Each structure stands twice: as structure tokens, then as C-alpha cells.
């Protein structure tokens, strides 16, 4: 996961952007990154600007880090694909049933996971998975907050 948010990711994202532009075939994480990039055309001008993609930018009235934003999308897509944590599918489905679009449901979960991930990075410790799962379930008020719901 760390590779999605490192300064080394700047080059990886630029290469993926070039492959998108040239019609290249992508798989795995590169495919997930490409799909997230394509969902966010407001970031297109940053992918080939090197460090600019890794810096907070004001876009449409919001301050956002394009690289981190796309990395968070990919992290949640990976959680869904890997069913890790197992509760993610139940929460994701419940969010969709509330009327959120798939994209907005990803954003809602990504905001929560990003908070846990970056807190763990600052502390130099692993993510508190139990706390994440409890808060994940709390995104949908009618869901129980115990592991294994």
C-alpha cells in the first residue's frame, strides 16, 4: 500500500498516465490506478508534472493532493477485491443502498481509511484494524458495530 503514496509513486503514476494516453493495456494495480485517474479528469494536467502531482492543489474550490486521492481510491478498490477486511462488502453495499453512487461510496470509505492509514504512518505503527472495522460499520447507522456483522 505504501507504494501508492510515496514520492516514487510520482513516476509510476506518470508512466500509467502515458500508457492510458497511448492505449496501453494495464493490469492489477496499474489498471486500478488508471480507472481512478479516468474518474478524475480534473487531475489530468498534473500527472506529467512530476512533484506537482504529489503536492496539494486547489481544484474546483477544494485543496486536494491528486496522487493521494487516486491512491485512496485504489486502496479501497483493493480492499473490495481482496475482501479485506471482510466487512467492507457489507458496508459498501449498504452505502449504495442509501443512494450513494459507487464513486461517492468509495470516497466515503476512503476518507475513513485514509485517516487510519496516515495516522498509523505518523505513529510508525500498523493500522488498528479493529478500530477501522468498527468505524467502517458506523458509516451506515443501522449496521452493528461489532466485528463479523
KAHU-V153925 format. One record per backbone hydrogen bond with DSSP energy under -0.5 kcal/mol. NH is the residue of the N-H (numbers start at 1). CO is the residue of the C=O. Records with the same first field share a line. If there is no record, write none. Layout:
# KAHU-V153925
NH->CO, CO
This chain:
# KAHU-V153925
4->1
5->2
6->2
9->6
10->7
11->8
12->8
13->9
14->10
15->11
16->12
17->13
18->14
19->15
20->16
21->17
22->18
23->20
24->19
26->24
30->27
31->27
32->28
33->29
34->30
35->31
36->32
37->33
38->34
39->35
40->36, 37
43->40
44->41
46->43
47->43, 44
49->46
52->49
53->50
54->51
55->52
57->64
59->57, 62
62->59
64->57, 62
66->55, 64
67->53
69->65
70->66
71->67
72->68
73->69
74->70
75->71
76->72
77->73
78->74
79->75
80->76
81->77
82->78
83->79
84->79
88->85
89->86
91->87
92->88
93->89
94->90
95->91
96->92
97->93
98->94, 95
99->96
100->95
105->101
106->102
107->103
108->104
109->105
110->106
111->107
112->108
113->109
114->110
115->111
116->112
117->113
118->114
119->115
120->116
121->117
122->118
123->119
124->120
125->120
129->127
132->128
133->129
134->130
135->131
136->132
137->133
138->134
139->135, 136
140->137
141->139
143->140
149->146
